[in-house]
Amino acid sequence: MIAALTPSLLIQKTLPSALVETKLSDWLKTNHINTLVVAGFMSQNCNESTIRHASQEGWAVEYIHDASGAVSCKNSMGTLPAQMMHEASCIVMQSRFAAVMSTDEWQALVTKGIDAPKPSLFSSYLGSKQLAHLTG
């Protein structure tokens, strides 16, 4: 039998960021929570909005990439299949806004009581320079 869980806070949101026009931000501050773990749908919309917002408000953010997803998009700027959209979103989030990891990686960090590595725009830039050097 699965036990029923009663959430500490249940929010209904109408905007992409879970921190806008909801009680989540106040609840996190009141409860002295300094890390926000994000998973869900859609990578390029609600997840990114919440992650960017939380990062700018000073929370550490962890993004669980294999518990999140995207949809394909096509508009006047072009087309991106869902997988490419999700991967691009994860790369951007890892470059500055969130520690992006798998569920297994996150669980291992939590189990060991280790903080997730901090994202770094500079490190991502250096990585891209090394990649450009290797590919030519």
DRENDO-1510 file (C-alpha; in Angstrom, 1 decimal, always signed):
<recs>
REC; n; res; u; v; w
REC; 1; MET; +0.0; +0.0; +0.0 .
REC; 2; ILE; +1.3; +3.5; -0.9 .
REC; 3; ALA; +1.0; +6.0; +1.9 .
REC; 4; ALA; -0.8; +9.2; +1.1 .
REC; 5; LEU; +1.4; +12.3; +1.4 .
REC; 6; THR; +0.2; +15.7; +2.5 .
REC; 7; PRO; +2.2; +18.4; +0.9 .
REC; 8; SER; +3.7; +21.1; +3.1 .
REC; 9; LEU; +2.6; +23.6; +0.4 .
REC; 10; LEU; +0.4; +23.2; -2.7 .
REC; 11; ILE; +0.5; +26.0; -5.2 .
REC; 12; GLN; -1.4; +26.6; -8.4 .
REC; 13; LYS; +0.4; +28.7; -10.9 .
REC; 14; THR; -0.7; +30.6; -14.0 .
REC; 15; LEU; +2.6; +31.9; -15.2 .
REC; 16; PRO; +5.8; +30.1; -16.2 .
REC; 17; SER; +7.8; +30.7; -13.1 .
REC; 18; ALA; +6.6; +28.9; -9.9 .
REC; 19; LEU; +7.9; +31.9; -8.0 .
REC; 20; VAL; +5.7; +34.5; -9.6 .
REC; 21; GLU; +2.3; +35.3; -8.1 .
REC; 22; THR; +2.4; +32.2; -5.8 .
REC; 23; LYS; +3.3; +31.7; -2.2 .
REC; 24; LEU; +6.3; +29.6; -3.0 .
REC; 25; SER; +9.0; +32.3; -2.6 .
REC; 26; ASP; +7.6; +33.4; +0.8 .
REC; 27; TRP; +7.2; +29.8; +2.0 .
REC; 28; LEU; +10.8; +28.9; +1.0 .
REC; 29; LYS; +12.1; +32.0; +2.9 .
REC; 30; THR; +10.0; +31.3; +5.9 .
REC; 31; ASN; +11.2; +27.8; +6.1 .
REC; 32; HIS; +14.9; +28.8; +5.6 .
REC; 33; ILE; +15.2; +26.7; +2.4 .
REC; 34; ASN; +18.2; +27.7; +0.3 .
REC; 35; THR; +18.1; +25.1; -2.5 .
REC; 36; LEU; +15.4; +24.6; -5.0 .
REC; 37; VAL; +15.3; +21.3; -6.9 .
REC; 38; VAL; +13.4; +21.5; -10.3 .
REC; 39; ALA; +12.0; +18.7; -12.4 .
REC; 40; GLY; +9.0; +18.5; -14.7 .
REC; 41; PHE; +7.7; +19.8; -17.9 .
REC; 42; MET; +8.6; +21.9; -20.0 .
REC; 43; SER; +12.3; +22.5; -20.0 .
REC; 44; GLN; +12.3; +25.6; -22.2 .
REC; 45; ASN; +9.3; +27.2; -20.5 .
REC; 46; CYS; +8.3; +26.7; -16.9 .
REC; 47; ASN; +11.5; +24.9; -15.8 .
REC; 48; GLU; +13.8; +27.6; -17.3 .
REC; 49; SER; +11.6; +30.4; -16.0 .
REC; 50; THR; +11.6; +29.0; -12.4 .
REC; 51; ILE; +15.3; +28.2; -12.5 .
REC; 52; ARG; +16.4; +31.6; -13.8 .
REC; 53; HIS; +14.1; +33.4; -11.3 .
REC; 54; ALA; +15.3; +31.3; -8.3 .
REC; 55; SER; +18.9; +31.8; -9.3 .
REC; 56; GLN; +18.5; +35.5; -9.5 .
REC; 57; GLU; +16.8; +35.6; -6.1 .
REC; 58; GLY; +19.8; +33.8; -4.6 .
REC; 59; TRP; +18.7; +30.2; -4.2 .
REC; 60; ALA; +21.0; +27.4; -5.2 .
REC; 61; VAL; +19.2; +25.5; -8.0 .
REC; 62; GLU; +19.5; +21.8; -8.9 .
REC; 63; TYR; +17.8; +20.7; -12.2 .
REC; 64; ILE; +17.0; +17.0; -12.7 .
REC; 65; HIS; +17.4; +16.5; -16.4 .
REC; 66; ASP; +16.1; +13.0; -16.7 .
REC; 67; ALA; +12.9; +13.9; -14.8 .
REC; 68; SER; +12.2; +16.8; -17.1 .
REC; 69; GLY; +11.3; +17.2; -20.7 .
REC; 70; ALA; +10.4; +19.4; -23.6 .
REC; 71; VAL; +8.2; +19.5; -26.7 .
REC; 72; SER; +9.2; +20.1; -30.3 .
REC; 73; CYS; +8.8; +23.7; -31.5 .
REC; 74; LYS; +8.5; +25.3; -34.9 .
REC; 75; ASN; +8.0; +28.9; -35.5 .
REC; 76; SER; +9.4; +31.7; -37.7 .
REC; 77; MET; +12.9; +31.3; -36.2 .
REC; 78; GLY; +13.1; +27.6; -37.1 .
REC; 79; THR; +12.4; +24.1; -35.8 .
REC; 80; LEU; +13.8; +22.2; -32.8 .
REC; 81; PRO; +12.9; +18.6; -32.0 .
REC; 82; ALA; +12.0; +18.0; -28.4 .
REC; 83; GLN; +15.2; +16.2; -27.5 .
REC; 84; MET; +17.4; +19.0; -28.9 .
REC; 85; MET; +15.2; +21.6; -27.2 .
REC; 86; HIS; +15.6; +19.8; -23.9 .
REC; 87; GLU; +19.4; +19.3; -24.3 .
REC; 88; ALA; +19.9; +23.0; -25.3 .
REC; 89; SER; +17.9; +24.1; -22.3 .
REC; 90; CYS; +20.0; +21.9; -20.0 .
REC; 91; ILE; +23.2; +23.2; -21.4 .
REC; 92; VAL; +22.1; +26.8; -20.9 .
REC; 93; MET; +20.9; +26.1; -17.4 .
REC; 94; GLN; +24.2; +24.4; -16.5 .
REC; 95; SER; +26.2; +27.3; -17.8 .
REC; 96; ARG; +25.0; +29.7; -15.2 .
REC; 97; PHE; +21.7; +29.0; -13.5 .
REC; 98; ALA; +21.6; +25.5; -12.1 .
REC; 99; ALA; +23.5; +22.4; -11.3 .
REC; 100; VAL; +22.1; +20.0; -13.9 .
REC; 101; MET; +22.3; +16.3; -13.1 .
REC; 102; SER; +20.5; +13.0; -13.5 .
REC; 103; THR; +18.2; +11.6; -10.8 .
REC; 104; ASP; +20.9; +9.0; -9.8 .
REC; 105; GLU; +23.5; +11.7; -9.5 .
REC; 106; TRP; +21.2; +13.9; -7.4 .
REC; 107; GLN; +20.2; +11.0; -5.2 .
REC; 108; ALA; +23.9; +10.1; -4.6 .
REC; 109; LEU; +24.7; +13.7; -3.6 .
REC; 110; VAL; +21.7; +13.9; -1.2 .
REC; 111; THR; +22.6; +10.5; +0.3 .
REC; 112; LYS; +26.2; +11.6; +0.9 .
REC; 113; GLY; +25.2; +15.1; +2.1 .
REC; 114; ILE; +27.3; +16.7; -0.6 .
REC; 115; ASP; +26.4; +20.1; -2.2 .
REC; 116; ALA; +25.9; +20.0; -6.0 .
REC; 117; PRO; +28.7; +21.7; -8.0 .
REC; 118; LYS; +28.0; +25.3; -8.7 .
REC; 119; PRO; +27.4; +26.2; -12.4 .
REC; 120; SER; +29.9; +28.5; -14.0 .
REC; 121; LEU; +29.6; +30.5; -17.1 .
REC; 122; PHE; +33.4; +30.9; -17.3 .
REC; 123; SER; +33.9; +27.1; -17.1 .
REC; 124; SER; +31.3; +26.5; -19.8 .
REC; 125; TYR; +33.0; +29.1; -22.0 .
REC; 126; LEU; +36.4; +27.4; -21.4 .
REC; 127; GLY; +34.8; +24.1; -22.2 .
REC; 128; SER; +33.5; +25.5; -25.5 .
REC; 129; LYS; +37.0; +26.9; -26.3 .
REC; 130; GLN; +38.5; +23.5; -25.7 .
REC; 131; LEU; +35.9; +21.8; -27.9 .
REC; 132; ALA; +36.5; +24.3; -30.7 .
REC; 133; HIS; +40.2; +23.6; -30.5 .
REC; 134; LEU; +39.6; +19.8; -30.6 .
REC; 135; THR; +37.1; +20.0; -33.5 .
REC; 136; GLY; +39.0; +22.4; -35.5 .
</recs>
